Structures are given as structure tokens and as C-alpha cells.
């Protein structure tokens, strides 16, 4: 899953360092794209909750079941 960083240049994010997505001495740049493994749900939810990241690729949506129609009784 890809995220786009929308914050200021030179920012560091502890979550990305902790999950070994970036090194301690790396800094984020505005509009930088970061790839995060899909199976890492905790990091994905942290980035979703942050105001500095937005998803570039959305997950495949599950098919929506249509509600059953009610029978009319007149």
C-alpha cells in the first residue's frame, strides 16, 4: 500500500523508523511516496490517523451485497 506524505519538508516519523520503513537519519519530503506492506495493519492505521499521510492506492473493495427486496402485501 502506498502513502503520500503531505507535511513539511525535513520531518521525521517515529512509526516509520520503528517499523524499519526508513532510517533514523532520513527526512521526509513533501509529496514523497512511501510504500508500506499491506500485512502491517498497525502501521497502516497509524498513517491513516496521521494528518500528514494520505493513501495513494486504495484497497480493493469487497463486493457489496444487495439487500433483499421486501415482498409487498396489499
C-alpha positions, -999 to 999 in steps of 0.1 A, spaced: 0 0 0 13 34 -9 10 66 11 19 102 1 35 125 27 18 159 27 35 176 56 65 199 57 100 190 44 125 177 69 100 159 91 108 125 107 82 100 118 89 76 146 65 50 133 83 47 100 116 43 118 102 18 143 88 -4 115 121 -1 96 105 17 66 130 45 68 164 51 85 169 73 116 188 99 96 163 101 67 139 130 65 106 131 47 100 155 18 66 169 8 47 147 -17 71 118 -11 55 84 -17 62 57 9 53 20 4 41 1 34 35 -37 34 -3 -45 34 0 -70 62 13 -44 86 -22 -32 98 -8 -13 128 14 9 107 -13 14 81 -38 26 108 -11 49 123 -5 65 89 -43 68 83 -48 85 116 -19 109 110 -28 142 93 4 141 72 -3 110 51 -29 101 26 -34 68 7 -23 68 -29 -37 33 -37 -69 22 -21 -76 -14 -11 -97 -35 -33 -133 -30 -21 -153 -60 -11 -184 -66 -32 -214 -51 -16 -244 -74 -11 -277 -61 -23 -304 -61 4 -332 -85 -2 -363 -69 -15 -393 -70 7 -425 -85 -6 -453 -62 -10 -485 -73 7 -515 -53 -5 
